[in-house]
Amino acid sequence: MKQSPFWSLWGWPIVMGVLTTTGLITALVSDTWGDWWSWVGLGIPVAVMSWTCWPHKQPAATAQGAHGQPPTKTAEAAGSPTPL
C-alpha cells in the first residue's frame, strides 16, 4: 500500500502541532497529571527542534564526494561568495 503524499509531507508537523496544542491547553486548565503532560507535550517538540537544528558532523564519504576523491577547487569556489 502506497502512502499518501499528504501524510508523508504533513504527518510529523501535525503530530508536533497536536503535542504542542495539548501541552499548552493542559498547562492552562489542569493540575497534577496535567502538569506532567504539559512538560511532555511541550518538551518533545522542543527536543526535536533542538536536535534538527544542532550542527551534525558530515560523514567523510559525503565530504570527499561520491568517488572518494577530495573536492576540486571549482567545487569549493562554487559554494563560497566572491570577494568584493
N, C-alpha and C positions, 0 to 999 in steps of 0.2 A: 504494500500500500504506500503510495507516494504522499509525502507530507505537503500540506497546503503552503503556498508561498506566503500567505498572510501570517500563519503561525510561525513559520521559520524566521520571518523578519521581526514580528511584533510579540512573540511569545515571552521572551525574557523581559523586555521593557514593561509588559503588562504585569508580570509576576512582581517585579520590583515596585511598580506603582501600587499594586494591591497591598504588598507588605508595608510600604510607607504610609498609605492611607489608613490601614487598620491600626498601625502603630501610633499614628497621630491621634486618631479618634479614641483609641483605648487609653492613651495617656491623659486625655482630657476628661473622660467620663467614668473611668473605672478605678478601682483601688485593689491592692494586694496582687492578685494574679494579673490584673491589667497592667500593673507597673512592670511585671516581668515580660509580658508580651510586648509592651511598648519598647522595651530595651531590645528585644529580639527583632521586632518588626522594623525598627529604625536602625538597628546596628548592622543587619545583614546588607542592606543596600549601601551603607557607608563602607563596609568592609569590601564589598565587590568593587565599588568605585575606586577605593584606595588601591586595591590590587591591580586593577586595569590601568590606572594612571601611573603606577610605580614603574620607573625605567627598568626594563629587563635586559639582561645581557644577551647580545645577539650570538647565536651559535656560530662556531668557527666556519662551518661549511657555507653558511649564508654570507658571511663576511668575505670569504675568498671567492665567491662566485660558484657557478654550477659545476665547473670542471676542476675545481681545486687550485685554480690559478689566482694569484693576487690580482686585485682590481688594477686596471690601467690608469694612466694619468688622465685620459679623456673621461673615463667614468667618474673619477674623483672630481674633476673640474666641472662636470655637468651638474653636480649637486651643490657646488659652492657658489656663493654670489660673486659677481665680478667687482673688483675694486673700482672706486670712483675716481 
